[in-house]
Amino acid sequence: LLHLSGFSKTRSLYRDGMTPCVRSASRPQWERLPPNLVYYYRSPRHEHAYVLSFAFQFDRAEVYSFAYCFPYSYSHLQQQLHRLDALSLPIYRRELLCRTLQHRRLDLLT
């Protein structure tokens, strides 16, 4: 059983059935944990902060990664936006708002 503490949100998607994601070398695609193995609750042991607890069986000796939700990379976002740009939709507009410290685009979508 793994416990992640320090959550401060009373209203969380974990309360509505969202579950963490996991992947490893043997399971390269991110997968959600089954909801019956995930618990989100306020803990008196952690100054009444919310705790996310979940049961997970490490079935192989390999590195496992856990995520709050499905990771979505900047490069994937840019690919999606380029596809939308190519469609020239009248209800979609993309403008360069500024650049980040890493010189990445920060777009305004309307």
C-alpha positions in Angstrom: 0.0 0.0 0.0 1.5 3.4 -1.0 0.4 6.6 0.6 0.9 10.1 -0.9 0.2 12.9 1.6 0.0 16.6 1.4 -3.0 17.0 -0.8 -5.0 20.1 0.1 -7.9 20.0 -2.2 -11.3 19.1 -0.7 -12.8 18.8 -4.2 -10.6 16.4 -6.2 -11.2 14.2 -9.2 -9.9 11.4 -7.0 -13.1 11.7 -4.9 -15.1 11.2 -8.2 -13.3 8.0 -9.2 -10.1 9.2 -11.0 -7.1 7.0 -10.2 -3.3 7.4 -10.6 -1.5 6.0 -13.6 1.4 3.6 -13.7 3.9 2.3 -16.3 7.0 0.2 -16.4 9.3 -1.4 -18.9 7.0 -4.4 -19.2 3.9 -2.1 -19.5 5.1 0.9 -21.6 1.7 2.4 -22.0 0.3 4.4 -19.1 -2.5 2.6 -17.4 -5.0 3.7 -14.7 -5.1 1.8 -11.5 -8.4 0.0 -10.8 -10.7 2.3 -8.7 -11.3 -0.3 -6.1 -7.6 -0.1 -5.1 -7.5 3.7 -4.6 -8.5 5.7 -1.5 -8.6 9.5 -1.1 -9.3 10.6 2.4 -8.5 13.2 5.1 -6.0 11.8 7.6 -5.7 12.8 11.2 -2.1 11.5 11.1 -1.2 14.1 8.5 -2.7 17.2 10.2 -6.0 16.5 8.5 -4.5 16.9 5.0 -5.8 14.6 2.3 -4.0 11.4 1.5 -4.1 9.4 -1.6 -3.5 5.7 -0.9 -3.4 2.9 -3.4 -2.6 -0.8 -3.4 -0.1 -1.9 -6.1 1.7 -5.2 -6.5 5.2 -4.9 -7.9 5.2 -8.0 -10.0 8.6 -7.7 -11.6 12.0 -6.3 -10.5 12.0 -3.2 -12.7 11.5 0.6 -12.4 7.9 1.7 -12.1 6.6 5.2 -12.7 3.4 6.7 -11.2 1.6 9.8 -12.3 -1.2 11.9 -11.0 -2.9 11.7 -14.4 -1.9 10.7 -17.9 1.2 12.7 -18.9 0.8 15.0 -21.8 4.0 16.3 -23.3 4.7 19.7 -24.8 5.7 18.2 -28.1 2.4 16.3 -28.3 0.5 19.5 -27.6 2.4 21.3 -30.4 1.6 18.4 -32.8 -2.1 18.7 -31.9 -2.1 22.5 -32.4 -0.3 22.2 -35.7 -3.1 19.9 -36.9 -5.7 22.4 -35.8 -3.8 25.2 -37.6 -3.9 23.2 -40.8 -7.7 23.0 -40.7 -8.2 26.8 -40.7 -11.3 26.6 -38.6 -13.2 29.8 -38.2 -13.8 29.0 -34.5 -10.2 28.4 -33.6 -7.4 31.0 -33.4 -3.9 30.6 -32.1 -1.6 33.5 -31.2 1.9 33.6 -29.8 1.5 35.2 -26.3 5.1 34.9 -25.3 8.0 32.5 -25.0 9.1 30.6 -21.9 12.5 30.7 -20.4 13.3 27.6 -22.5 12.2 29.6 -25.6 9.1 27.5 -26.0 5.9 28.9 -27.4 3.2 29.9 -25.0 0.1 30.3 -27.1 -3.2 32.1 -26.5 -6.1 29.9 -27.9 -9.4 31.5 -28.7 
